[in-house]
Amino acid sequence: MKKIIVSFLILILSIGIFANIYQVIPKDSKLIIVMNNTKEVYSQLKTVPTFQKVLDDPTYAETLITGMIDAYIQSLELESSEVYAGLENNFGIFVIEPQENTYDFGIILGPLNNGEKYIEIFRKVINALMPEDAGLNFSYIVKKSELQDYLVITTNKEAYENSELNFVPQKRYNDTGIYEEINTSTMNGYGYSYVKDGYLYSKFNLLTDDEIVPTNNTFDDDKTFGLYYLRTNYLPKDLTDELSNLGLDVPKELLNSFVNNFEWATFTGTLDLKTDDQTGEIITDFGIKITFKSNILFKDIENSIPEDIKMEKMGNEYLKLTRNVNDEMVTMYIWKNNEEYIISNLNKKDLQKYENNAVNLSKNKLYIDLKDKLPEGNLGVFLIDLKPVIAFLKDYLGVELEGEFGGLANVASTKTPDGKNTIEFNFVMK
């Protein structure tokens, strides 16, 4: 009887050790992405119409890509089934900061029946894929328990082994799907994605110190050019710092003035794709329109234009801006229309044809289908409608592609149970 009890306790402890992928992720990770049940997630994604059309009929990208991967794996004298077996359970990525502003990352695969076996398999794959000048050296660590192994592939073995493990996610999400979390000095949030009834759903909660006043705007009457539409009623107060981190040098005084006087902004655009009858080349025309409402003065914008941008006055409060980017001249126009500012890659006359064809969101079939599948948003909305691309593919491939393809997102200001300000992003795709 004593032996049975001891054996039972060992079994319970074995289950507890590395019972899930979070227990082998460093506790102080700055970023984590975990895909629970990778094989099933992939199968479910194929039920979402947009992914279905990309991976299967009519493009058959899955067959093409799988064939290429299989041939590559075989060239390494490996069996495709062995590589796929190592990827089909759980898959994780983590980023750690062992020293200030010094980052390392790791990949976690498992649970695996024999972690040691997969070291050589994935070492061969990664060494073959990684460019010689990448400057990355990977270490392979197997975290073992009585019942299962996890393979950790990291750029800093010492930092990983010195890290306290057992990452505790802000939301325990162990269902089939994807969980992501970020914890840095400038960003703190978490989210998850899953497939249900042929729709891909995503949610992300971003904590913020900003006191956000939600609006009651309805977006149904807003107009989209076709491919995408975005409206936001909120800009973060630290936008200058965020843009600087992205390498965009915007005059701080101008941007602070803009943010402080900002009311709302919209972005919309579309593509015109066609094939040249003689050469067969794909010709792309696109129209973009950015509209924003702000009390900033036009002369303040004009005075802030950098010297390396050629500025030409086209009329009263109407500018043409030209800049050389990678030996290519890029042109943008900006003008004021009553209390609104317009920015476009087209002049007023050429933009008019896109505006004449713009459609209210309330009359867009994709928007109508997806709107009720999301909670109400009070800060912004984003629609990506692949109709322009689908119309071209129907013509180009000579196939029938019926239905609506794309996604809808909205943004809302909420609070956590303990009263912290949160920006909640919700997204659905079909």
Summary of the structure (lengths in Angstrom):
residues: 430
radius of gyration: 25.8
end to end distance: 56.9
largest distance: 94.1
contacts: 1200
relative contact order: 0.12
helix: 31%
strand: 36%
